[in-house]
Amino acid sequence: MKIASIDIGTNAIKSKIFKTTPTSIEFIEGMRSPIRLGGEVFNEGKLSQKKLDQVISTIKSYEGIFQKNKIDRYEIVATSAFRDTSNSEDARRYVETAINHPLRVISGLEEAQLIRFHPKSNTGKNKIFVDLGGGSTEFFLRDSTGIEIRSFQLGAVRNMLSKDKKEEWIRLEKWLETIKPRKKLIGIGGNIRSFLQAHDKKELSIKELNKKIKEFSKLSTQEKIFKYKFSPDRADVIDHALHIFKFISEHLMVETITSTRWGVSDSIGVKLFHEIYSNKINIS
Protein backbone atom coordinates (compact mmCIF):
# COMPACT_ATOMS: atom_id res chain seq x y z
CA MET A 1 0.00 0.00 0.00
CA LYS A 2 1.21 3.52 -0.81
CA ILE A 3 0.35 6.45 1.45
CA ALA A 4 1.20 10.16 1.45
CA SER A 5 1.12 13.31 3.55
CA ILE A 6 0.83 17.03 2.86
CA ASP A 7 2.05 19.65 5.34
CA ILE A 8 0.78 23.18 4.70
CA GLY A 9 3.44 25.17 6.53
CA THR A 10 4.12 28.85 7.03
CA ASN A 11 7.02 29.12 4.59
CA ALA A 12 6.23 26.25 2.21
CA ILE A 13 3.92 23.34 1.42
CA LYS A 14 5.58 19.93 1.59
CA SER A 15 4.50 16.43 0.67
CA LYS A 16 5.96 12.95 1.06
CA ILE A 17 5.06 9.59 -0.43
CA PHE A 18 5.67 6.29 1.35
CA LYS A 19 5.50 2.62 0.44
CA THR A 20 4.18 0.45 3.25
CA THR A 21 3.66 -3.17 4.24
CA PRO A 22 2.04 -4.36 7.48
CA THR A 23 5.48 -4.22 9.16
CA SER A 24 7.40 -1.44 7.39
CA ILE A 25 7.26 2.04 5.92
CA GLU A 26 9.68 3.34 3.31
CA PHE A 27 10.07 6.90 2.01
CA ILE A 28 9.76 7.11 -1.79
CA GLU A 29 9.49 10.73 -2.89
CA GLY A 30 9.24 14.25 -1.50
CA MET A 31 8.00 17.56 -2.92
CA ARG A 32 8.21 21.17 -1.76
CA SER A 33 6.47 24.31 -3.02
CA PRO A 34 7.58 27.75 -1.69
CA ILE A 35 4.12 29.13 -0.92
CA ARG A 36 4.80 31.56 1.94
CA LEU A 37 1.52 31.93 3.83
CA GLY A 38 3.19 33.64 6.77
CA GLY A 39 3.77 36.85 4.83
CA GLU A 40 0.04 37.54 4.58
CA VAL A 41 -0.93 36.15 7.97
CA PHE A 42 1.67 38.07 9.97
CA ASN A 43 1.42 41.32 7.97
CA GLU A 44 -2.28 41.46 7.05
CA GLY A 45 -3.77 39.22 9.73
CA LYS A 46 -5.56 36.90 7.33
CA LEU A 47 -5.14 34.73 4.25
CA SER A 48 -6.55 36.16 1.01
CA GLN A 49 -8.56 34.16 -1.51
CA LYS A 50 -5.66 34.56 -3.96
CA LYS A 51 -3.26 32.92 -1.53
CA LEU A 52 -5.75 30.17 -0.69
CA ASP A 53 -6.18 29.51 -4.41
CA GLN A 54 -2.40 29.01 -4.58
CA VAL A 55 -2.69 26.47 -1.78
CA ILE A 56 -5.50 24.69 -3.64
CA SER A 57 -3.54 24.65 -6.90
CA THR A 58 -0.49 23.21 -5.14
CA ILE A 59 -2.48 20.49 -3.39
CA LYS A 60 -4.18 19.53 -6.64
CA SER A 61 -0.79 19.24 -8.35
CA TYR A 62 0.33 16.91 -5.55
CA GLU A 63 -2.89 14.93 -5.89
CA GLY A 64 -2.10 14.46 -9.58
CA ILE A 65 1.24 12.95 -8.57
CA PHE A 66 -0.58 10.79 -6.01
CA GLN A 67 -2.83 9.43 -8.75
CA LYS A 68 0.15 8.56 -10.96
CA ASN A 69 1.79 6.81 -8.00
CA LYS A 70 -1.46 5.02 -7.11
CA ILE A 71 -1.60 6.39 -3.57
CA ASP A 72 -4.21 4.57 -1.47
CA ARG A 73 -4.56 7.08 1.38
CA TYR A 74 -3.20 10.48 2.31
CA GLU A 75 -3.64 13.07 5.03
CA ILE A 76 -3.39 16.86 4.84
CA VAL A 77 -2.54 19.07 7.81
CA ALA A 78 -1.88 22.79 8.23
CA THR A 79 0.20 24.42 10.94
CA SER A 80 1.08 27.89 12.24
CA ALA A 81 -0.14 30.15 9.41
CA PHE A 82 -3.55 28.45 9.30
CA ARG A 83 -3.72 28.52 13.11
CA ASP A 84 -3.02 32.24 13.28
CA THR A 85 -5.00 33.62 10.36
CA SER A 86 -8.12 35.46 11.54
CA ASN A 87 -10.23 33.56 9.00
CA SER A 88 -8.84 30.14 9.97
CA GLU A 89 -12.07 28.14 9.86
CA ASP A 90 -13.36 29.83 6.69
CA ALA A 91 -9.98 29.29 5.03
CA ARG A 92 -9.91 25.64 6.05
CA ARG A 93 -13.43 25.05 4.72
CA TYR A 94 -12.69 26.89 1.46
CA VAL A 95 -9.65 24.72 0.73
CA GLU A 96 -11.34 21.54 1.94
CA THR A 97 -14.34 22.09 -0.34
CA ALA A 98 -12.16 22.85 -3.37
CA ILE A 99 -10.00 19.73 -3.00
CA ASN A 100 -12.81 17.47 -1.73
CA HIS A 101 -10.56 16.04 0.96
CA PRO A 102 -10.32 16.65 4.74
CA LEU A 103 -7.85 19.32 5.88
CA ARG A 104 -6.92 19.36 9.54
CA VAL A 105 -5.44 22.44 11.24
CA ILE A 106 -3.29 21.12 14.09
CA SER A 107 -2.38 22.97 17.28
CA GLY A 108 1.19 23.83 18.23
CA LEU A 109 1.15 21.18 20.94
CA GLU A 110 -0.08 18.52 18.53
CA GLU A 111 2.67 19.58 16.14
CA ALA A 112 5.21 19.06 18.94
CA GLN A 113 3.62 15.74 19.91
CA LEU A 114 4.05 14.45 16.35
CA ILE A 115 7.81 14.30 16.90
CA ARG A 116 7.17 11.12 18.93
CA PHE A 117 6.95 9.28 15.60
CA HIS A 118 10.65 9.97 14.91
CA PRO A 119 12.46 6.59 15.09
CA LYS A 120 14.92 7.96 17.67
CA SER A 121 12.54 10.12 19.68
CA ASN A 122 13.80 8.95 23.09
CA THR A 123 15.95 11.94 24.00
CA GLY A 124 16.87 10.86 27.52
CA LYS A 125 18.23 13.60 29.78
CA ASN A 126 20.83 14.92 27.35
CA LYS A 127 19.06 15.62 24.05
CA ILE A 128 16.20 17.77 22.83
CA PHE A 129 14.30 18.00 19.54
CA VAL A 130 13.62 21.55 18.31
CA ASP A 131 11.31 21.93 15.30
CA LEU A 132 11.78 25.49 14.09
CA GLY A 133 9.27 26.48 11.44
CA GLY A 134 8.20 29.70 9.80
CA GLY A 135 5.66 30.68 12.43
CA SER A 136 6.32 28.60 15.53
CA THR A 137 8.92 26.50 17.33
CA GLU A 138 8.12 23.17 18.93
CA PHE A 139 10.10 21.25 21.55
CA PHE A 140 10.03 17.54 22.31
CA LEU A 141 11.65 15.60 25.17
CA ARG A 142 11.12 11.94 26.01
CA ASP A 143 12.71 9.75 28.67
CA SER A 144 11.70 6.93 31.01
CA THR A 145 9.41 9.27 32.95
CA GLY A 146 7.36 10.34 29.94
CA ILE A 147 7.06 13.04 27.28
CA GLU A 148 7.32 16.83 27.63
CA ILE A 149 6.27 19.12 24.79
CA ARG A 150 6.06 22.87 24.24
CA SER A 151 5.13 25.22 21.42
CA PHE A 152 6.03 28.90 21.12
CA GLN A 153 4.88 31.51 18.60
CA LEU A 154 8.42 32.19 17.49
CA GLY A 155 9.40 31.25 13.94
CA ALA A 156 11.76 32.29 11.17
CA VAL A 157 9.22 34.13 8.98
CA ARG A 158 7.51 35.67 12.01
CA ASN A 159 10.90 36.93 13.25
CA MET A 160 11.92 38.21 9.81
CA LEU A 161 8.74 40.31 9.65
CA SER A 162 9.27 41.55 13.25
CA LYS A 163 5.95 40.04 14.32
CA ASP A 164 7.34 38.05 17.24
CA LYS A 165 6.45 39.32 20.70
CA LYS A 166 8.78 40.06 23.60
CA GLU A 167 6.46 38.21 26.01
CA GLU A 168 6.88 35.02 23.97
CA TRP A 169 10.67 35.29 24.13
CA ILE A 170 10.43 35.72 27.90
CA ARG A 171 8.09 32.72 28.17
CA LEU A 172 10.55 30.63 26.15
CA GLU A 173 13.53 31.76 28.21
CA LYS A 174 11.80 30.90 31.49
CA TRP A 175 10.92 27.41 30.28
CA LEU A 176 14.41 26.73 28.93
CA GLU A 177 15.79 27.52 32.39
CA THR A 178 13.70 24.67 33.84
CA ILE A 179 15.07 21.98 31.49
CA LYS A 180 18.75 22.94 31.09
CA PRO A 181 21.35 21.69 30.51
CA ARG A 182 20.99 19.64 27.34
CA LYS A 183 24.12 18.35 25.64
CA LYS A 184 22.73 17.92 22.13
CA LEU A 185 20.11 19.83 20.15
CA ILE A 186 18.52 17.97 17.23
CA GLY A 187 17.16 20.58 14.86
CA ILE A 188 14.14 19.90 12.65
CA GLY A 189 13.46 22.08 9.63
CA GLY A 190 15.06 23.13 6.37
CA ASN A 191 16.96 26.10 7.77
CA ILE A 192 19.26 24.31 10.20
CA ARG A 193 19.64 21.39 7.80
CA SER A 194 20.59 23.73 4.93
CA PHE A 195 23.02 25.63 7.15
CA LEU A 196 24.87 22.48 8.20
CA GLN A 197 24.92 21.15 4.63
CA ALA A 198 26.27 24.49 3.38
CA HIS A 199 29.23 24.03 5.73
CA ASP A 200 29.57 20.32 4.90
CA LYS A 201 28.87 19.38 8.53
CA LYS A 202 26.53 16.87 10.12
CA GLU A 203 27.13 18.34 13.57
CA LEU A 204 28.69 21.48 15.02
CA SER A 205 29.89 22.44 18.46
CA ILE A 206 28.16 25.55 19.77
CA LYS A 207 31.44 27.46 19.57
CA GLU A 208 31.71 26.53 15.87
CA LEU A 209 28.03 27.27 15.31
CA ASN A 210 28.28 30.79 16.71
CA LYS A 211 31.42 31.50 14.70
CA LYS A 212 29.87 30.31 11.46
CA ILE A 213 26.60 32.17 12.11
CA LYS A 214 28.58 35.38 12.58
CA GLU A 215 30.40 34.87 9.27
CA PHE A 216 27.25 33.71 7.49
CA SER A 217 25.18 36.71 8.59
CA LYS A 218 27.57 39.07 6.77
CA LEU A 219 26.44 37.66 3.43
CA SER A 220 23.54 39.29 1.59
CA THR A 221 20.53 37.29 0.47
CA GLN A 222 21.84 37.27 -3.10
CA GLU A 223 25.27 36.12 -1.95
CA LYS A 224 23.67 33.23 -0.05
CA ILE A 225 21.74 32.23 -3.18
CA PHE A 226 24.87 32.39 -5.36
CA LYS A 227 27.36 30.79 -2.95
CA TYR A 228 25.18 28.07 -1.41
CA LYS A 229 22.55 27.61 -4.15
CA PHE A 230 19.79 28.42 -1.65
CA SER A 231 16.30 29.10 -2.97
CA PRO A 232 15.21 32.74 -2.45
CA ASP A 233 12.67 31.72 0.21
CA ARG A 234 15.45 29.96 2.14
CA ALA A 235 18.10 32.65 1.71
CA ASP A 236 16.00 35.53 3.04
CA VAL A 237 14.79 33.75 6.17
CA ILE A 238 17.68 31.53 7.28
CA ASP A 239 19.45 34.18 9.41
CA HIS A 240 16.29 34.58 11.47
CA ALA A 241 16.03 30.84 12.06
CA LEU A 242 19.69 30.72 13.12
CA HIS A 243 19.08 33.59 15.54
CA ILE A 244 16.40 31.52 17.28
CA PHE A 245 18.54 28.36 17.32
CA LYS A 246 21.42 30.37 18.80
CA PHE A 247 19.18 31.75 21.54
CA ILE A 248 17.88 28.28 22.44
CA SER A 249 21.33 26.68 22.35
CA GLU A 250 22.88 29.28 24.62
CA HIS A 251 20.10 29.11 27.19
CA LEU A 252 20.18 25.30 27.25
CA MET A 253 23.99 25.26 27.51
CA VAL A 254 24.03 22.93 24.50
CA GLU A 255 27.38 21.42 23.48
CA THR A 256 26.54 20.29 19.93
CA ILE A 257 23.81 20.84 17.36
CA THR A 258 22.80 18.51 14.56
CA SER A 259 19.81 18.14 12.25
CA THR A 260 17.43 15.51 10.94
CA ARG A 261 15.58 15.27 7.65
CA TRP A 262 12.46 14.45 9.65
CA GLY A 263 9.54 16.84 9.59
CA VAL A 264 5.78 17.15 10.03
CA SER A 265 5.14 15.39 6.71
CA ASP A 266 7.17 12.37 7.91
CA SER A 267 5.33 12.22 11.22
CA ILE A 268 1.95 12.44 9.49
CA GLY A 269 2.98 9.62 7.17
CA VAL A 270 4.04 7.38 10.07
CA LYS A 271 0.92 8.33 12.04
CA LEU A 272 -1.24 7.32 9.08
CA PHE A 273 0.73 4.08 8.82
CA HIS A 274 -0.09 3.30 12.46
CA GLU A 275 -3.76 4.00 11.82
CA ILE A 276 -3.77 1.52 8.93
CA TYR A 277 -1.68 -1.20 10.52
CA SER A 278 -1.40 -2.25 14.15
CA ASN A 279 1.80 -4.31 13.85
CA LYS A 280 5.34 -3.35 14.79
CA ILE A 281 6.93 -0.69 12.60
CA ASN A 282 10.28 -0.86 10.78
CA ILE A 283 11.38 2.43 9.21
CA SER A 284 13.57 2.14 6.10
Buried (B, 14 or more C-beta within 10 A) or exposed (E): BBBBBBBBBBBBBBBBBBBBEEEBBEBBEBBBBEBBBBBBBBEEEBBEEEBBEBBBEBBEBBBEBBEEBEBEBBBBBBBBBBBBBEBBEEBBEBBBEBBEBEBBBBEBEBBBBBBBBBEEBEBEEEBBBBBBBBBBBBBBBBEEEEBBBBBBBBBBBBBBBEBBEEEBBEBBEEBBEEBEEBBBBBBBBBBBBBBBEBBEBEEBEBEBBBEBBEEBEEBEBEEBBEEBEBEEBBBBBBBBBBBBBBBBBBBBEBBBBBBBEBBBBBBBBBBBBEEBBEEEBEBE
